[in-house]
């Protein structure tokens, strides 16, 4: 019988390694992903295959991206080539448009927490052909992702991701589900890209710059935080109160600002 875990593997902090060991949580996560044969499932950071095994049992095949060479070598001993296509790479540097081109992807992962925000932004590159994404992340990050305007955690991550995805926090996972146990609670989030035809057309880079400026100094009014972009009158004309603060502004209002940056002489 194949060994279930890679004996003697010391979890590497630099790769954010906390391995899922608790059957109850593994089953619950896989049930919420609900994998089926024929789907193009891509797992980021399969590690010691806690989720991978269950996904392959249900879907028959998975593609996985793993940065750790020792774990990649271990994974090759665990599955047939017909079951697992392994891409040994840094998910942050990968050209996601070249991963199973033509296919509609279901991306999953118990993500390395130290790179979660840049990875989420990187994956947005492929959003046009993503069906859904299920990720385990630090609870505090998931709370920021799904936060509504007016809440303390509503910020740049909320606006930029909510523009592109509809998102749902599913449930929390306690530190004891992992070895080694992380210091923080984790949460599972489901992300579905909004269909292109529903997206308000906007230059995402401009949107990002405005959102960054607006939240850069949270205590400032928008009139002050966005003074390099808009006068108070221009904000008011776009139905944005100049005296309001960024955390009260809905995503649509940020989009309206990005669509109407005044051209200066
Ligand atoms: N999926 C496994 C589980 O649930 O037990 C492992 C999860 S562990 C939190 C994160 C995994 O991502 C590790 O296997 C780690 O080596 C891998 N990883 C870290 N940084 C990565 C990167 N930039 N690209 C791809 N994989 C990465």
Boltz pocket constraint, residues with backbone or C-beta under 6 A from the ligand:
constraints:
  - pocket:
      binder: B
      contacts: [[A, 14], [A, 15], [A, 16], [A, 17], [A, 18], [A, 19], [A, 20], [A, 21], [A, 44], [A, 45], [A, 46], [A, 47], [A, 48], [A, 49], [A, 50], [A, 51], [A, 65], [A, 66], [A, 67], [A, 68], [A, 71], [A, 89], [A, 90], [A, 91], [A, 92], [A, 109], [A, 110], [A, 111], [A, 112], [A, 113], [A, 115]]
      max_distance: 6.0
